[in-house]
Amino acid sequence: MRIGILTGGGDCPGLNAVIRAIVRKGIGEHGDELVGFRDGWRGVLEGDTVRLDLAAVRGLLPRGGTVLGTSRTNPYALDGGPERVLATLERLGIDALIPIGGEDTLGVATRLAEAGVRVVGVPKTIDNDLDATDYTFGFDTAVGVATEAIDRLHTTGDSHHRTLVVEVMGRHAGWIALHAGMAGGANVVLIPEKPFDMDAVVAHCLHRFESGFSPIVVVSEGATPTDGGMVLSDGEKDAFGHVRLGGIGAALAAVLEERTNREARAVVLGHIQRGGTPSPFDRVLATRFGLGAIDAVHDGESGIMVALRGTDIVRVRLSEATAQLKLVPPERYAEAEVFFG
Ligand code: F6P
């Protein structure tokens, strides 16, 4: 078969491991020809391809980013976009497409599958907010980076008797903040799912100072105060309509410094959470997703996504996975609230 592969949305540690697994099994076991599309859906729209043979995937397992490049291009936001996608696939004789992406990239895949394209999706996002899978690769790596940062900030914060606010990624879901906050022993964890009360955050920080230690506040970039008073975005939107976030950490630190009468500093981890080599867990999950995807294509599947349920790789409907985001349930946050507010 001639199978197309693309990576869309934010890059994520493990994307290259998926590509390698698809190519290795596709060529080694099925005699497939693999075609890479550059920069997500842009490459499909423009027919911009790269040949993916065995030599092209050598050494890819530990490499961060994506050798195919990525973009947030949305064919459905462009005049004649879906028609151009279909024309490229027809012209290049692509029998099936394996898009690797999050809610946006796989949302496009869902619609293309409905239009008759043979599609098997692979879930990725460091935010871990894609539904119908227990975990996405990239999340474990991001949590590892954020946890190491929190560990380091404890010692410098305590030395200077100041509050340290750590802003982590998480537009709609607070999974990175919750897991890194738990793993790193943060004193306050603020997530988008639960608007926070500034008075309570101040009280937690003061309490921590009283016990002789400095507070660590972990905040998702998408968290908001209950009074909604902070300006968090520069107003820019991407092709899927998402505003660009950032700034909550600095805004929080300014309020905390004033109200606790102690110095407060903000650290924004940003793209450090996404770049670099994937953790062993993410390499294994990404590899298993890639193997599962190529097998699904050869089983004649379409309109599905590979997913992790427990320890098994399963197949779920793409429409099920992209219907809604997987947010942190209130009871999961409450479970750890004894450690933070
Ligand atoms: O979608 C994943 C994510 O990590 C979000 O948490 C974050 O808002 C976004 O990517 C930022 O990505 P970029 O800087 O590439 O727009």
Residues whose N, C-alpha, C, O or C-beta is under 5 A from the ligand:
A	BS01	F6P	G10 D127 M169 G170 R171
